[in-house]
């Protein structure tokens, strides 16, 4: 994905799935930043409800859509 395409996702919401071997949860997040590192696309996200920030690889993001 190009830098322009990656930056277009900043400010949008998406869903991220976290799995721990016992179960999984799907969390709605807001995309704060984007970068390429070691050839992989990474996005800084924060939950829509709650607190904290984390960088995740692009394969974790699902259903990215523009925030209205």
C-alpha positions in Angstrom: 0.0 0.0 0.0 1.3 3.5 -0.8 2.0 6.1 1.8 -0.9 8.2 0.5 -3.3 5.2 0.8 -2.0 4.5 4.3 -2.4 8.1 5.5 -6.0 8.1 4.1 -6.9 5.7 7.0 -5.8 8.2 9.7 -8.8 9.4 11.6 -11.0 6.5 10.5 -12.5 3.8 12.7 -11.8 0.1 12.3 -12.1 -3.1 14.2 -9.2 -5.1 15.7 -9.3 -8.7 16.8 -7.2 -9.8 19.8 -6.8 -13.6 20.5 -5.1 -15.3 23.4 -5.6 -19.0 22.7 -8.7 -19.3 24.9 -10.9 -16.8 23.2 -10.9 -13.5 21.3 -12.4 -10.0 21.4 -13.2 -7.5 18.6 -12.5 -3.9 19.6 -13.6 -0.8 17.7 -10.6 1.5 17.4 -9.6 4.9 15.8 -6.5 5.0 13.6 -4.1 7.7 14.9 -1.0 7.2 12.7 0.5 5.0 10.0 4.0 4.0 9.1 6.0 1.4 7.2 8.6 -0.4 9.3 10.8 -3.2 8.0 8.5 -3.6 5.0 5.4 -4.0 7.1 2.4 -1.5 7.4 1.7 -0.5 10.9 -1.0 1.6 12.4 -1.2 3.3 15.8 -4.7 2.8 17.2 -6.7 3.7 20.3 -10.0 2.2 21.5 -13.1 4.3 20.7 -14.2 3.7 24.3 -11.5 3.3 26.9 -7.9 4.4 26.9 -4.4 3.5 25.7 -2.6 3.4 22.4 -0.8 0.6 20.6 0.9 0.0 17.2 -0.5 -3.0 15.3 0.3 -4.6 11.9 -2.2 -4.0 9.1 -3.5 -7.6 9.0 -5.2 -6.9 12.4 -7.4 -4.1 11.0 -10.8 -5.0 9.7 -13.6 -2.8 8.3 -11.8 0.5 8.3 -14.4 3.3 7.6 -14.5 7.0 7.8 -15.7 8.6 11.1 -18.8 10.7 10.6 
